[in-house]
C-alpha cells in the first residue's frame, strides 16, 4: 500500500510553469530516488509536498499522504504534519540549524512542539535520538553547538531532528553532496538503516546517480519539471529509454577524453618540507596556547604538463597547502619554489602571480557582481608589464570566451546572468588570460551537475593540451581524480600518507586510509554490476 501518492501535480510561480503533471508514489520501507540536474524541479517537488512554496505559487493536483490530500490542508494543519508525519533533511545543515542553540535543544524542540512533554524529558529523548544517529553523549554531548561539529556531524543532527517524532515519510534534499566520501558512505548507511528499522518511506533527491544506484529501490528522472523516466532501480542496468536519461548515466560515469599527453621530466613546482601551524588566540591567564598543526612537513612536486590530484577529507590540510602555494598564508618552515622563484607570503612577485592561477569551487563568490564579464576576465592583465589597449583587451576576452565554449558577446553581461556551469567557464577563462604555467583547481567542479561537470572536465583536458598547462586538482571526489590525473597525493591529518601513479594507487592502494577512501567512494560501475 502506498504511503504517499502524487497525482498530476502542477506548479506555477508567477504564471511560469515549474512542475508539469507529476505522478508517482512511495511505499513504507522503500527508498524513492528523484534524479535531475539543477532546474529540473526536484527541490520544488519536495517543497510542494511540505507546502513550503514562494509567494505567487499556484498548485493543482493531489498529494495524498495517508489518505489525506495535503494540498487541501490549512497552514495550521501543515504545521502539525511537518515534523510529525513528514521529516525533512536539508542539503546545508549549517543553515538549517540555529547557531545560538545547542544540538540537544534543537532536537528536543521538535519533540516538545509535537508532544506534551517537559523540557527535561525532551532533552533525555533528544540524547537517545542523537545516540541513534551516531552522536553518543560520551563523545558528542547535547550541550555542543553546531559550529563545534564537522559537516557530517551537523548533518546527523539534522537527521535526528527529522526522525525525532518517527514520521512515516522523510524527504532528503541533496543531503550528502558537500560531504567527504567516508562521511557520505556513513550517512547513506544510516539512512538505509532508518528506512528498514522504522519502516519509513525515504524520498532521496540528488543529482548523483552513483548514490541513488547504491541505495534506492525505485527511481524517477526529471527534466524541466517533467518526469522523463521511471521504474525500479535496475532500469539503470537493464536499459534506459529516454535519450536524456542515457546521457545523464554516461556523464555520471565520466571518462576523460585523453590522458596520454606527454609529461615533462622537468619540475615546475616544488613543495619542500613545508609546515603550517595555527595558534589558539583565546585569552587565558595560565598555561600555553594550544597549537593546531594543519600541515606537517609536506613535500611533493609537479612537472610541466602534468595533472596531479590532491585528495583527502575535510580538515586534512588540502586548502591550507593551496593557500600556501598561492602565497596567501605563511609557512613556518620549508620552501615553495615555482620555476626557480621562491613563493613567500610576505612578498609574491608579479612574475609568480602570472605563472600561477586558481579556479575556486564557488565561481559566483569569486567574482565582483558589479563588474561585467569583460572586466572580470581582463582584471589579471594589470600584472602585464606592457600597456594593453582597450581594443586588444576586448579581443583577448572575446577569444577566451569562445575558447571555453561561450559566446564572444557574453563579455557585455554580468555574472548573475549565467548558470553555474557557465560561471565556471568564465572563471577558467580568467585563469587563462595570463597564459599561466600552473592552475590550481580547488573543488572546481564538485557543485556542478554531472553533465556540466563532464563538459568542464573535457574542456580542462583540451586546454591543458593546447596551452601546455599543469593542474593541481584538489578534490574529495575520487572518481574525478581517477579520471583526469596522472598522479595522485593522498592526505590525512596534515601529512601525505601515500602518493604515486593514479592507476596504481586506485588499483592497489597500500595505506589503510587510502583503502578506506576508495572503499567509501560511491562507484556507479560496481553499483550497476550488483543490480539484477
C-alpha positions as CSV (number, residue, x, y, z in Angstrom):
1,X,0.0,0.0,0.0
2,X,1.3,3.5,-0.9
3,X,2.2,5.8,1.9
4,X,2.3,8.8,-0.4
5,X,0.8,9.3,-3.8
6,X,1.2,12.3,-6.1
7,X,-1.3,12.7,-8.9
8,X,-1.0,15.1,-11.8
9,X,0.9,17.7,-9.7
10,X,1.3,21.1,-11.5
11,X,3.1,24.1,-10.1
12,X,3.4,27.6,-11.5
13,X,5.2,30.6,-9.9
14,X,4.0,33.9,-11.2
15,X,2.4,32.1,-14.1
16,X,5.7,30.4,-15.1
17,X,5.3,26.6,-15.3
18,X,7.7,24.8,-12.9
19,X,6.2,21.3,-12.5
20,X,4.1,19.7,-15.2
21,X,1.8,16.7,-14.5
22,X,3.9,14.8,-12.0
23,X,2.6,11.5,-10.8
24,X,4.4,9.0,-8.6
25,X,4.1,7.0,-5.3
26,X,6.2,5.8,-2.5
27,X,5.7,2.9,-0.1
28,X,6.7,2.3,3.5
29,X,10.1,0.6,3.8
30,X,11.1,1.9,0.3
31,X,13.6,4.5,-1.0
32,X,12.5,6.5,-3.9
33,X,15.3,8.4,-5.7
34,X,14.5,11.6,-7.6
35,X,17.3,12.4,-10.0
36,X,17.8,15.5,-12.2
37,X,20.0,18.4,-12.9
38,X,19.7,21.9,-11.5
39,X,16.4,23.5,-12.6
40,X,14.7,20.1,-13.2
41,X,12.2,20.7,-10.4
42,X,13.5,18.2,-7.8
43,X,13.5,20.6,-4.9
44,X,10.3,22.2,-5.9
45,X,8.6,18.8,-5.9
46,X,9.8,18.3,-2.3
47,X,8.7,21.8,-1.3
48,X,5.3,21.2,-2.8
49,X,4.9,18.1,-0.7
50,X,5.5,20.0,2.5
51,X,3.8,23.2,1.2
52,X,6.8,25.5,1.6
53,X,6.5,27.4,-1.6
54,X,7.3,31.0,-2.5
55,X,4.8,33.8,-2.9
56,X,2.9,33.7,-6.2
57,X,2.8,29.9,-6.3
58,X,-0.2,28.1,-7.8
59,X,-0.5,24.3,-7.3
60,X,-3.0,21.9,-8.7
61,X,-3.4,18.1,-8.5
62,X,-3.2,15.8,-5.5
63,X,-0.6,14.9,-2.9
64,X,-2.1,12.1,-0.8
65,X,-0.3,11.2,2.4
66,X,-2.1,8.5,4.5
67,X,-5.4,9.2,2.8
68,X,-5.2,13.0,3.3
69,X,-4.8,15.4,0.4
70,X,-2.0,17.8,1.6
71,X,-3.0,20.4,-0.9
72,X,-6.4,20.8,0.8
73,X,-4.9,21.3,4.3
74,X,-4.6,24.6,6.0
75,X,-1.3,26.1,7.1
76,X,-2.2,25.3,10.7
77,X,-2.7,21.6,9.9
78,X,0.5,21.5,7.9
79,X,2.4,22.8,10.9
80,X,1.4,19.7,12.8
81,X,2.1,17.4,9.8
82,X,5.6,18.8,9.3
83,X,7.9,17.0,11.7
84,X,5.2,14.6,13.0
85,X,4.3,12.9,9.7
86,X,7.0,14.3,7.3
87,X,10.6,14.8,8.2
88,X,12.9,16.9,6.0
89,X,16.7,16.7,5.7
90,X,18.2,19.8,4.1
91,X,21.3,20.0,1.9
92,X,23.2,22.5,4.0
93,X,22.9,21.7,7.8
94,X,24.6,24.9,9.0
95,X,21.8,27.0,7.5
96,X,19.1,24.5,8.8
97,X,20.4,24.7,12.4
98,X,20.2,27.6,14.8
99,X,23.8,28.6,15.7
100,X,22.6,30.1,19.1
101,X,21.1,26.8,20.4
102,X,22.8,23.6,21.4
103,X,22.2,20.4,19.4
104,X,20.2,18.9,22.3
105,X,17.9,22.0,22.5
106,X,17.2,21.8,18.8
107,X,16.3,18.1,18.7
108,X,14.2,18.4,21.9
109,X,12.4,21.4,20.4
110,X,11.0,19.2,17.7
111,X,9.8,16.8,20.3
112,X,8.2,19.4,22.5
113,X,6.3,21.0,19.6
114,X,4.5,17.8,18.8
115,X,4.3,16.1,22.2
116,X,3.1,17.3,25.6
117,X,6.4,16.7,27.4
118,X,8.5,18.6,29.8
119,X,11.9,20.1,28.9
120,X,13.9,17.6,31.0
121,X,12.3,14.5,29.4
122,X,12.5,16.1,25.9
123,X,16.3,16.6,26.4
124,X,16.7,12.9,27.5
125,X,14.7,11.8,24.4
126,X,16.9,14.0,22.2
127,X,20.1,12.4,23.7
128,X,18.7,9.0,22.8
129,X,17.9,10.0,19.3
130,X,21.4,11.7,18.8
131,X,23.0,8.4,20.0
132,X,20.9,6.5,17.4
133,X,22.3,8.6,14.5
134,X,25.9,8.1,15.7
135,X,26.4,11.1,18.1
136,X,26.7,9.4,21.5
137,X,26.7,11.6,24.6
138,X,30.1,10.4,25.7
139,X,31.7,11.9,22.6
140,X,29.1,14.5,21.5
141,X,27.3,15.9,24.5
142,X,23.9,17.6,23.9
143,X,25.4,20.9,25.1
144,X,27.5,21.3,22.0
145,X,26.7,24.0,19.4
146,X,26.6,23.3,15.6
147,X,29.8,25.2,15.0
148,X,31.7,22.7,17.2
149,X,30.8,19.8,14.9
150,X,32.0,18.8,11.4
151,X,29.8,18.9,8.3
152,X,28.9,15.2,8.6
153,X,28.1,15.5,12.3
154,X,25.9,18.5,11.7
155,X,24.0,16.5,9.0
156,X,23.5,13.8,11.6
157,X,21.9,16.4,13.9
158,X,19.5,17.4,11.1
159,X,18.7,13.7,10.6
160,X,18.0,13.4,14.3
161,X,15.6,16.3,14.1
162,X,13.9,14.7,11.1
163,X,13.3,11.3,12.8
164,X,12.6,12.7,16.3
165,X,8.8,12.0,16.2
166,X,9.2,8.9,13.9
167,X,7.5,10.3,10.8
168,X,6.4,7.9,8.1
169,X,7.9,10.0,5.3
170,X,11.3,11.6,5.2
171,X,12.5,13.8,2.3
172,X,16.2,14.2,2.0
173,X,17.2,17.0,-0.4
174,X,20.9,16.6,-1.6
175,X,21.9,15.5,2.0
176,X,25.4,14.2,1.0
177,X,26.5,16.5,-1.9
178,X,29.1,18.5,0.0
179,X,30.4,15.7,2.3
180,X,33.6,13.7,2.2
181,X,33.3,10.2,0.7
182,X,33.7,8.4,4.0
183,X,31.2,10.7,5.7
184,X,28.9,10.3,2.8
185,X,29.1,6.5,3.0
186,X,28.3,6.5,6.7
187,X,25.3,8.8,6.0
188,X,23.9,6.6,3.2
189,X,24.3,3.5,5.5
190,X,22.5,5.4,8.3
191,X,19.6,6.4,6.1
192,X,19.2,2.9,4.7
193,X,19.2,1.5,8.3
194,X,16.5,4.0,9.4
195,X,14.2,3.0,6.5
196,X,14.4,-0.6,7.5
197,X,14.1,-0.2,11.2
198,X,11.3,2.4,11.2
199,X,9.6,1.1,8.1
200,X,9.6,4.7,6.6
201,X,9.4,5.9,3.0
202,X,12.5,7.9,2.1
203,X,12.4,10.3,-0.9
204,X,16.1,10.9,-1.8
205,X,16.7,13.9,-4.0
206,X,20.1,14.2,-5.6
207,X,22.0,14.7,-8.9
208,X,24.4,11.9,-8.1
209,X,23.4,8.7,-9.9
210,X,26.1,6.7,-8.1
211,X,24.5,7.5,-4.7
212,X,21.0,6.5,-6.0
213,X,22.2,3.3,-7.6
214,X,23.7,2.3,-4.2
215,X,20.6,2.9,-2.1
216,X,17.3,3.4,-4.0
217,X,14.6,0.9,-4.7
218,X,12.8,3.0,-7.4
219,X,14.0,5.9,-9.4
220,X,12.4,9.0,-11.1
221,X,14.4,11.1,-13.6
222,X,13.3,14.6,-14.1
223,X,14.0,17.3,-16.6
224,X,12.4,20.8,-17.0
225,X,9.7,20.0,-14.4
226,X,8.6,16.7,-16.0
227,X,9.3,13.0,-15.4
228,X,11.2,11.6,-18.4
229,X,11.9,8.1,-17.0
230,X,10.7,6.0,-14.1
231,X,11.0,2.4,-12.8
232,X,12.8,0.1,-10.5
233,X,16.5,0.9,-9.9
234,X,17.5,-1.9,-12.2
235,X,16.5,0.1,-15.2
236,X,19.9,1.8,-14.9
237,X,21.4,-1.6,-15.8
238,X,18.7,-3.1,-17.9
239,X,18.2,-0.2,-20.2
240,X,17.1,3.5,-20.1
241,X,14.8,4.5,-22.9
242,X,15.0,8.3,-22.8
243,X,18.0,10.0,-24.5
244,X,18.3,12.5,-21.7
245,X,18.5,9.6,-19.1
246,X,21.1,7.8,-21.2
247,X,23.3,11.0,-21.4
248,X,22.9,11.5,-17.7
249,X,24.1,8.0,-17.0
250,X,27.0,8.4,-19.4
251,X,28.0,11.7,-17.8
252,X,27.8,10.2,-14.3
253,X,30.3,7.5,-15.4
254,X,32.7,10.1,-16.8
255,X,35.8,9.0,-18.6
256,X,38.4,11.6,-19.6
257,X,38.8,12.2,-23.3
258,X,42.6,11.8,-23.2
259,X,45.2,11.2,-20.5
260,X,48.1,10.3,-22.8
261,X,49.7,13.7,-23.0
262,X,53.5,13.8,-22.7
263,X,54.7,14.8,-19.3
264,X,58.0,16.6,-19.0
265,X,60.8,15.4,-16.6
266,X,61.4,19.0,-15.5
267,X,60.0,20.2,-12.3
268,X,57.6,23.2,-12.4
269,X,56.5,23.4,-8.7
270,X,58.5,22.1,-5.8
271,X,57.0,22.0,-2.3
272,X,59.8,21.1,0.1
273,X,59.1,20.1,3.7
274,X,56.6,22.8,4.5
275,X,54.6,23.1,7.7
276,X,51.8,25.4,8.8
277,X,50.6,25.8,12.4
278,X,47.7,27.8,13.8
279,X,47.7,29.1,17.4
280,X,44.6,29.3,19.7
281,X,44.1,33.0,20.1
282,X,41.7,32.7,23.0
283,X,42.7,34.6,26.2
284,X,44.0,32.6,29.2
285,X,45.8,33.5,32.4
286,X,47.8,30.3,32.8
287,X,49.2,27.6,30.5
288,X,50.5,27.7,27.0
289,X,48.3,28.4,24.0
290,X,47.2,25.3,22.0
291,X,48.8,24.9,18.6
292,X,47.0,23.1,15.7
293,X,49.4,21.6,13.2
294,X,47.4,21.8,9.9
295,X,50.3,20.8,7.7
296,X,53.3,18.8,8.9
297,X,56.5,18.6,6.8
298,X,54.8,18.1,3.4
299,X,56.9,17.6,0.2
300,X,55.8,17.0,-3.4
301,X,56.5,18.3,-6.9
302,X,54.6,18.9,-10.1
303,X,56.3,18.7,-13.5
304,X,55.5,20.6,-16.6
305,X,52.3,19.4,-18.4
306,X,51.3,17.2,-15.5
307,X,47.9,16.8,-13.8
308,X,48.3,15.9,-10.1
309,X,45.4,15.2,-7.8
310,X,45.4,16.0,-4.0
311,X,42.7,14.1,-2.2
312,X,41.6,13.8,1.4
313,X,38.8,14.5,3.8
314,X,37.8,18.0,5.2
315,X,40.4,19.2,7.7
316,X,43.3,17.2,6.3
317,X,45.2,20.3,5.2
318,X,44.4,20.5,1.4
319,X,43.2,24.1,1.5
320,X,46.0,25.2,3.8
321,X,48.5,23.9,1.2
322,X,46.6,25.7,-1.5
323,X,46.8,29.0,0.3
324,X,50.5,28.5,1.0
325,X,51.2,27.8,-2.7
326,X,49.2,30.9,-3.7
327,X,51.2,33.0,-1.2
328,X,48.2,33.8,0.9
329,X,49.3,32.0,4.1
330,X,52.8,32.0,5.6
331,X,54.6,28.7,6.3
332,X,56.8,28.1,9.4
333,X,59.4,26.0,7.6
334,X,60.3,24.6,4.2
335,X,60.2,26.2,0.8
336,X,57.8,26.5,-2.2
337,X,59.5,27.1,-5.5
338,X,57.9,27.8,-8.8
339,X,60.2,27.8,-11.8
340,X,63.2,28.7,-9.6
341,X,61.4,31.6,-7.8
342,X,60.5,31.1,-4.1
343,X,57.0,31.9,-3.1
344,X,56.8,33.9,0.1
345,X,53.5,35.0,1.6
346,X,55.0,38.4,2.5
347,X,56.2,39.1,-1.0
348,X,54.8,37.3,-4.0
349,X,56.2,38.8,-7.2
350,X,54.1,39.8,-10.2
351,X,56.1,37.2,-12.2
352,X,54.9,34.4,-9.9
353,X,51.4,35.7,-10.0
354,X,51.4,35.5,-13.8
355,X,52.6,31.9,-13.8
356,X,50.1,30.7,-11.1
357,X,46.3,30.9,-11.2
358,X,43.4,29.4,-9.3
359,X,39.8,28.3,-10.0
360,X,37.7,28.2,-6.9
361,X,34.8,25.9,-6.0
362,X,32.2,28.7,-6.0
363,X,32.6,30.9,-9.1
364,X,29.9,33.3,-8.1
365,X,31.6,34.1,-4.8
366,X,34.9,34.7,-6.5
367,X,33.5,37.4,-8.9
368,X,32.5,41.0,-8.3
369,X,28.8,41.1,-9.2
370,X,29.1,44.8,-10.1
371,X,31.5,44.2,-12.9
372,X,30.7,42.9,-16.4
373,X,32.4,39.8,-17.8
374,X,34.9,41.9,-19.8
375,X,36.3,43.5,-16.7
376,X,36.1,40.3,-14.7
377,X,38.2,38.3,-17.2
378,X,40.6,41.0,-18.1
379,X,41.3,42.0,-14.4
380,X,44.6,40.0,-14.1
381,X,46.1,41.9,-17.1
382,X,47.3,44.5,-14.6
383,X,50.2,42.1,-14.0
384,X,51.4,42.6,-17.5
385,X,54.5,44.9,-17.9
386,X,53.4,46.4,-21.2
387,X,50.3,48.5,-21.6
388,X,47.4,46.8,-23.4
389,X,44.9,48.9,-25.2
390,X,41.1,48.5,-24.6
391,X,40.7,47.2,-28.2
392,X,43.4,44.4,-27.6
393,X,41.9,43.6,-24.2
394,X,38.4,43.2,-25.8
395,X,39.7,40.9,-28.5
396,X,41.6,38.7,-26.0
397,X,38.5,38.3,-23.8
398,X,36.3,37.5,-26.8
399,X,38.8,34.9,-28.0
400,X,38.9,33.3,-24.5
401,X,35.1,33.2,-24.2
402,X,34.8,31.3,-27.4
403,X,37.7,29.1,-26.3
404,X,35.8,28.0,-23.2
405,X,32.6,27.4,-25.1
406,X,30.8,30.7,-24.6
407,X,29.6,33.4,-26.9
408,X,32.0,36.3,-27.7
409,X,29.2,38.8,-27.0
410,X,28.9,37.4,-23.4
411,X,31.5,40.0,-22.4
412,X,28.8,42.6,-22.0
413,X,26.8,40.5,-19.5
414,X,27.1,40.4,-15.7
415,X,27.8,37.2,-13.7
416,X,24.3,36.8,-12.4
417,X,23.0,36.2,-16.0
418,X,24.8,32.9,-16.2
419,X,24.3,29.3,-15.0
420,X,26.7,27.6,-12.6
421,X,28.5,25.8,-15.4
422,X,28.8,29.0,-17.4
423,X,30.2,30.9,-14.5
424,X,32.8,28.2,-14.0
425,X,33.8,28.5,-17.7
426,X,34.2,32.3,-17.1
427,X,36.4,31.5,-14.1
428,X,38.6,29.2,-16.3
429,X,38.8,32.0,-18.9
430,X,40.0,34.4,-16.3
431,X,42.7,31.9,-15.1
432,X,43.9,31.5,-18.7
433,X,44.3,35.2,-19.7
434,X,47.9,35.5,-18.5
435,X,48.9,32.1,-20.0
436,X,49.9,30.6,-16.7
437,X,52.1,27.5,-16.2
438,X,50.1,26.1,-13.3
439,X,46.4,26.2,-12.4
440,X,45.1,25.1,-9.1
441,X,41.5,23.8,-9.2
442,X,40.1,23.8,-5.7
443,X,36.9,21.6,-5.8
444,X,36.2,23.4,-9.1
445,X,33.5,21.0,-10.3
446,X,32.1,19.4,-7.2
447,X,29.0,21.6,-7.1
448,X,28.1,21.2,-10.8
449,X,25.6,18.8,-12.4
450,X,27.1,15.7,-13.8
451,X,26.6,16.6,-17.5
452,X,28.0,20.1,-16.9
453,X,30.9,18.6,-14.9
454,X,31.7,16.3,-17.8
455,X,31.8,19.2,-20.2
456,X,34.1,21.3,-17.9
457,X,36.4,18.4,-17.4
458,X,36.7,17.7,-21.1
459,X,37.4,21.4,-21.6
460,X,40.2,21.3,-19.0
461,X,41.8,18.3,-20.7
462,X,41.6,20.1,-24.0
463,X,43.0,23.4,-22.6
464,X,45.8,21.5,-20.8
465,X,47.0,20.1,-24.2
466,X,46.5,23.4,-26.1
467,X,48.3,25.6,-23.6
468,X,50.7,23.1,-22.1
469,X,49.2,23.6,-18.7
470,X,49.9,21.8,-15.4
471,X,47.0,21.3,-13.0
472,X,46.7,20.6,-9.3
473,X,43.3,19.1,-8.7
474,X,42.1,19.4,-5.1
475,X,39.0,17.3,-4.5
476,X,37.2,14.8,-2.3
477,X,35.7,13.3,-5.4
478,X,37.8,10.2,-6.1
479,X,36.1,9.3,-9.4
480,X,37.0,12.8,-10.7
481,X,40.7,12.5,-9.7
482,X,40.9,9.0,-11.1
483,X,39.6,10.1,-14.5
484,X,41.7,13.1,-15.1
485,X,45.0,12.9,-13.2
486,X,48.2,11.0,-13.9
487,X,49.5,11.1,-10.4
488,X,47.7,11.4,-7.0
489,X,48.6,12.5,-3.5
490,X,46.6,11.2,-0.5
491,X,46.5,13.5,2.5
492,X,45.5,12.8,6.1
493,X,45.9,14.9,9.2
494,X,48.3,17.3,7.6
495,X,50.5,14.7,6.0
496,X,50.8,12.9,2.7
497,X,50.3,9.3,3.5
498,X,50.5,7.9,0.0
499,X,51.5,9.1,-3.5
500,X,52.1,7.6,-6.9
501,X,50.7,6.9,-10.3
502,X,46.9,7.3,-10.2
503,X,46.1,3.9,-11.7
504,X,48.4,2.2,-9.3
505,X,47.0,3.9,-6.3
506,X,43.4,3.1,-7.2
507,X,44.1,-0.5,-8.3
508,X,46.4,-1.4,-5.4
509,X,46.5,1.1,-2.5
510,X,49.0,0.4,0.2
511,X,47.9,2.7,3.1
512,X,44.9,1.8,5.2
513,X,43.5,5.3,4.9
514,X,43.6,5.2,1.1
515,X,41.9,1.9,1.1
516,X,39.1,3.3,3.2
517,X,38.7,6.3,1.0
518,X,38.4,4.2,-2.2
519,X,36.0,1.7,-0.5
520,X,33.8,4.5,0.8
521,X,33.6,6.3,-2.6
522,X,30.3,5.6,-4.4
523,X,31.1,3.7,-7.6
524,X,28.5,3.7,-10.3
525,X,30.0,0.8,-12.2
526,X,30.2,-1.6,-9.2
527,X,26.7,-0.5,-8.1
528,X,25.3,-1.3,-11.6
529,X,27.0,-4.7,-11.5
530,X,25.2,-5.6,-8.3
531,X,21.8,-4.8,-9.8
532,X,19.8,-7.7,-11.2
